[in-house]
Amino acid sequence: MKKNKTEFQSRFGKDNLKPCGLQQMETYFLLNDLTASKELLNNIMHYAVDRSSRIKEEPSVIFHFHQAIRSFIRAGYLLALEKKKWTANTQLEEVSPLAFGLLSEKEYQNPLLVFKKAFQEYSVREFDYFISGMVYLSLGIYGHLPERNMVSPYIHLIKMLDAGYLIMERNGKEY
């Protein structure tokens, strides 16, 4: 007689495969627009520091963004662990300086450097702490400020969004 085993793991996604940072990042950019993400992150940061008002967006939108940016951070961490080099074959004379965003020329040619620098300075847990703290402080009116320097993780996140979008843009063409 054949024994039937009940599997308790979900069947969503691929079974028993390591998560791929590139796939997670692609999913993030399919569901979230780059400019909208940067604008919402900027608003969250602004209202977290401004102690006299709270953010105007619905809390459900903020919660969705919080979860999405956390998965983006983890995808960036997985990309930073990879040994690949994401270089551009484009000449820098052809590229407008506005396309760089906050990225330097070196980071524009190899966007993976942004993730490596960010995760050398901060861990995934510290980025989680940053984004959770900013979301918490932006949703209410509080009399205290964050206890840590929150500007540096904010700049890293903005640069990671630019670099991640650049990787996704180049993914279909060059890789």
C-alpha positions as CSV (number, residue, x, y, z in Angstrom):
1,M,0.0,0.0,0.0
2,K,1.3,3.4,-0.9
3,K,1.8,5.9,1.9
4,N,0.5,9.4,1.3
5,K,2.5,12.2,2.8
6,T,0.9,15.6,3.5
7,E,3.1,18.5,2.6
8,F,2.7,21.6,4.7
9,Q,4.9,23.9,2.7
10,S,3.2,26.3,0.3
11,R,3.4,25.6,-3.4
12,F,3.8,29.2,-4.4
13,G,7.0,30.1,-6.2
14,K,9.8,27.6,-6.9
15,D,10.3,24.8,-4.4
16,N,13.6,24.3,-2.6
17,L,15.5,26.9,-4.7
18,K,17.5,29.8,-3.3
19,P,15.9,33.1,-3.7
20,C,17.4,35.2,-6.5
21,G,18.0,38.9,-5.8
22,L,17.5,39.8,-9.5
23,Q,14.0,38.2,-9.6
24,Q,13.0,39.9,-6.3
25,M,14.2,43.2,-7.6
26,E,12.3,42.7,-10.9
27,T,9.2,42.0,-9.0
28,Y,9.6,45.1,-6.9
29,F,9.9,47.3,-10.0
30,L,6.9,45.6,-11.7
31,L,4.8,46.5,-8.7
32,N,6.4,49.9,-7.8
33,D,7.4,52.9,-9.9
34,L,10.9,54.3,-9.3
35,T,9.8,58.0,-9.0
36,A,6.8,57.1,-6.8
37,S,9.0,55.0,-4.5
38,K,11.6,57.8,-4.2
39,E,8.8,60.4,-3.6
40,L,7.1,58.3,-0.9
41,L,10.4,57.6,0.8
42,N,11.1,61.3,0.8
43,N,7.7,62.0,2.3
44,I,8.1,59.4,5.0
45,M,11.5,60.9,5.9
46,H,10.1,64.4,5.9
47,Y,7.1,63.6,8.1
48,A,9.3,61.5,10.4
49,V,11.5,64.5,11.2
50,D,8.7,67.0,11.3
51,R,7.2,66.4,14.7
52,S,4.1,68.6,14.3
53,S,2.3,66.7,11.5
54,R,1.7,63.3,10.2
55,I,1.9,61.9,6.6
56,K,-1.2,62.4,4.5
57,E,-1.2,59.0,2.7
58,E,-3.3,56.1,3.9
59,P,-1.7,53.9,6.5
60,S,-2.3,50.9,4.2
61,V,-0.3,52.5,1.4
62,I,2.6,53.2,3.9
63,F,2.4,49.6,5.2
64,H,2.5,48.2,1.6
65,F,5.5,50.4,0.8
66,H,7.2,49.3,4.1
67,Q,6.9,45.7,3.1
68,A,8.0,46.3,-0.4
69,I,11.1,48.3,0.5
70,R,12.1,45.6,3.0
71,S,11.9,43.0,0.2
72,F,13.9,45.4,-2.0
73,I,16.6,45.7,0.6
74,R,16.9,41.9,0.9
75,A,17.0,41.6,-2.9
76,G,19.8,44.2,-2.9
77,Y,21.7,42.2,-0.2
78,L,21.4,39.0,-2.3
79,L,22.8,41.0,-5.3
80,A,25.7,42.3,-3.2
81,L,26.6,38.8,-2.3
82,E,27.0,37.8,-5.9
83,K,30.4,38.1,-7.5
84,K,29.1,39.4,-10.9
85,K,30.1,42.8,-12.2
86,W,27.2,44.7,-13.8
87,T,29.1,47.0,-16.2
88,A,27.6,49.2,-18.9
89,N,28.8,49.2,-22.5
90,T,27.5,52.7,-23.1
91,Q,29.8,55.6,-23.5
92,L,29.5,58.2,-20.7
93,E,29.5,61.1,-23.3
94,E,26.1,59.8,-24.6
95,V,24.5,59.7,-21.2
96,S,22.9,62.8,-19.7
97,P,24.1,63.7,-16.2
98,L,20.5,63.7,-15.1
99,A,20.4,59.9,-15.8
100,F,22.9,59.4,-13.1
101,G,20.6,60.4,-10.3
102,L,22.7,60.4,-7.1
103,L,25.1,57.8,-8.6
104,S,28.7,58.7,-9.5
105,E,30.1,57.7,-12.9
106,K,31.8,54.7,-11.4
107,E,28.5,53.6,-9.8
108,Y,26.6,54.2,-13.0
109,Q,28.9,51.9,-14.9
110,N,28.8,49.2,-12.1
111,P,25.6,49.7,-10.1
112,L,26.5,46.7,-7.9
113,L,29.0,48.9,-6.1
114,V,26.1,50.9,-4.6
115,F,24.8,47.7,-2.9
116,K,28.2,46.6,-1.8
117,K,29.0,50.0,-0.2
118,A,25.6,50.2,1.5
119,F,25.9,46.7,3.0
120,Q,29.5,47.3,4.1
121,E,28.3,50.3,6.1
122,Y,24.9,49.0,7.3
123,S,23.4,45.5,7.8
124,V,20.0,44.4,6.6
125,R,18.8,44.6,10.2
126,E,19.9,48.2,10.5
127,F,18.1,49.1,7.2
128,D,15.0,47.4,8.6
129,Y,15.3,49.4,11.8
130,F,15.7,52.6,9.8
131,I,12.6,52.0,7.6
132,S,10.5,50.8,10.5
133,G,11.4,53.8,12.6
134,M,10.7,56.3,9.8
135,V,7.3,54.7,9.0
136,Y,6.4,54.7,12.7
137,L,7.4,58.3,13.3
138,S,5.7,59.5,10.0
139,L,2.4,58.0,11.0
140,G,1.9,60.0,14.1
141,I,2.8,63.2,16.0
142,Y,5.5,62.5,18.5
143,G,7.6,64.7,20.7
144,H,10.9,62.9,20.1
145,L,13.3,62.5,17.1
146,P,14.9,59.3,16.0
147,E,17.9,58.4,18.2
148,R,20.3,57.6,15.4
149,N,21.6,59.4,12.3
150,M,18.9,58.6,9.7
151,V,20.3,60.6,6.8
152,S,23.0,58.2,5.7
153,P,20.7,55.1,5.4
154,Y,18.2,57.3,3.6
155,I,20.8,58.4,1.0
156,H,21.9,54.7,0.6
157,L,18.3,53.7,0.0
158,I,17.8,56.4,-2.6
159,K,21.0,55.3,-4.4
160,M,20.0,51.6,-4.1
161,L,16.7,52.4,-5.8
162,D,18.5,54.2,-8.6
163,A,21.1,51.4,-9.0
164,G,18.4,48.7,-8.8
165,Y,16.4,50.4,-11.5
166,L,19.5,50.7,-13.6
167,I,20.2,47.0,-13.2
168,M,16.7,46.1,-14.2
169,E,16.9,48.4,-17.2
170,R,20.1,46.8,-18.4
171,N,19.0,43.2,-17.5
172,G,17.0,42.6,-20.7
173,K,19.6,44.2,-23.0
174,E,23.0,43.2,-21.8
175,Y,22.8,40.3,-19.3
